């Protein structure tokens, strides 16, 4: 199946931005949400869902629904094993180093595990306890496990019902669905994990982004699929909103908090709840990217190192977590603990290492296929 090198490059870019955001340096804040009030996480999830819809719908068409389900489950298992390995690294090496040098940043990140190591270990492997920075892969696993049933239904009955149900679930998430279900789990199952330790991402909201991407990807395999085109008025509106969002984000007085200290208004752009205005910002960015992205990509040199990182996104993502946790354990979370040249050297070494991980991973995959 033909690969879209542009999508690989974009996924690689999202990984770069996530690494810079997670790694404490002077670039953390300026490059956090660089395109408005949208982060690299939204782009990465949407692009991953698009690729999944493209690939697995083709498997369903050519090999049948059962083969598609098995392919999804194999991928979910691979992601789970990657999450488990990263957790073991955090609970052993990182926790030992942080305790030895009394590193507050990591001790805060591991507060539940350090106070309840047995429960923390068991519930982390059950994907219930999700330490900070390690909370996106459990959500990804959940989506991968749901996707074969959703995709099989949509390919047979259409996407209207799926997206209506997904949008309804997103709306419920905005009004406390997760908290309500958590209270039920505590009351009837005596769940010991605090709600704040179950990951920052609200999966009931983020599933809408995943299934929207899955829908778009699967639609590209339809026999009557046509290039995505937008009316002039919508494109003009999207460009205007993108430019306004960029100005608001980078020249406003509040930085990454659009409404400053007003928590209720900030929820409209909330990342973890995937607030409604955040979805609007993402949608207009998507429209502009679809319309102008291909022409822009043709006019610049191909960035093969970004493509490599995008193609090997899972090992690169896990490698950046290992690097970020190691830096936090040694330096803490201060963004100014190193001079500018120290940040430059660190980032250069990190991205060289991540590209090396991508190259080795792709080489091993090629040998496995040979």
Secondary structure, DSSP 8 states (H G I E B T S, - for coil): ----HHHHHHHHHHHHHHHHHHS-STTTTTTTTTTSS--HHHHHHHHHHHHHHHHHHHHHHHH-HHHHHHHHHHHHHHHHHHHHHHHHHIIIIIHHHHHHHT-HHHHHHTHHHHHSHHHHHHHHHTTSSB-TTS-HHHHHHHHHHHHHHHHHHHHHH-SHHHHHHHHHHHHHHHTTHHHHHHHHHHHHH---S-GGGB-SS-HHHHHHHHHHHHHHHHHTTSTT-------HHHHHHHHHHHHHHHHHHHHSTTTTSTTTT-HHHHGGG-TTTT-HHHHHHHHHHHHHHHHHHHHHHHHS---HHHHHHHHTHHHHHHHHHHHHHHHHHHH-S-SSSS-HHHHHHHHHHHHHHHHHHHHHHHHHHHHHH-
